[in-house]
Amino acid sequence: MPSGDPVVFETERLVIRVATVADVDLFYDLWTNPQVMKNVGFPQGLRITQSELKQRLQNQGSESEFERMLFIELKATGQTIGECMMHRPNQEGIAEPDVKLLPTFWGSKYGVEVWRRLLAYMFTHTGCAAVQATPNVENVASIKMQEAVGGVRVGEDVYQFPESMRDYTTSVHHYVYRVYRMDWEVEQST
């Protein structure tokens, strides 16, 4: 990412840019939305205040696009429709980005568009062996999105929150999907 450039990457219809403190209201709307957050174990939305989100945005490092809060905007209008985050690969070479869209924008294939570009970005900007996603087994749209971008189901698990959080969270039964670098590279060469 060029120094000082808030745009990380673009797709045909979208711009993905680094979020700023000015974006706190939309993050709050997204992260406290039960419709969005139930799939990740927060059936009433994430328990977070605008002040906490503002502090998180202020404390983001500025050296890299990784581990930072990114916004997804419509290219045509500049309207923000969701967020994503890219994490560096772990010790096993697995990177696990994340995408969340506001419900109003579900069903328009924006998630697939972002995820395809995230894969390209992760494989060209890191040495990761695979990009992984863990969609809730009840989130059919997220599962279809993983399959649309070449994700292969490699497992299934249940995430349990710590005991201290269990009064406002639910366990997350999820699948594990991966897109492997070798498969992605073959797909790009065809």
Phi, psi and omega in degrees: 000126179299141180301129178084353180272116181284345179276125179269313175198167179232157171239188180302318185247354191229156172238132176249121185228162177291131178285150178237174179301330179296345182268007187302321183297318181290321176301317180299314179300320182288310187285340178261003181280114181301326180298321180281313192275347179298329180291343178246019171096010179240081187296342176252011185091165180288137176278094181208148179259162176298325179295318178295319178295319179300317179296319179298317179294321180293330185265008177294140174293158182245005185278343186206159175280348179280147180064020178245156177280126182241145178253148177251121182238150172288129180298319186293325187238343185081002181290133179278131184242354180172193181219162174211167178214142177247128177252143176294155179299147176280188183296338178270001179084018181259125176255142182228086176287174182218145177224133173226132179242148173295140183308327179304334186254008175290150175086004181252010180066017176295322179299316178298318180299314179294314185298321178300316181288326175299316178303310180302317182295313182297317182286334180264345182245357176221169177265024185299146177274333182203153173249130187243147174225151182230070181291141174304138182297340179269354182266079184303320181297319180292322177296314178298324179297315180298318180291326180294333181261010177095011178293141179246130179286120183244357181182181181208143182204174174232122176271128177251128176287158176302153181309321183294344182252358190288346179283346179228013177232166172233152175298150182244106174279118186222158171267161174245119177246143176225144167247119181271144181308313183300317179295318180297316181296321177297316180298322181289333183275353180264000000 
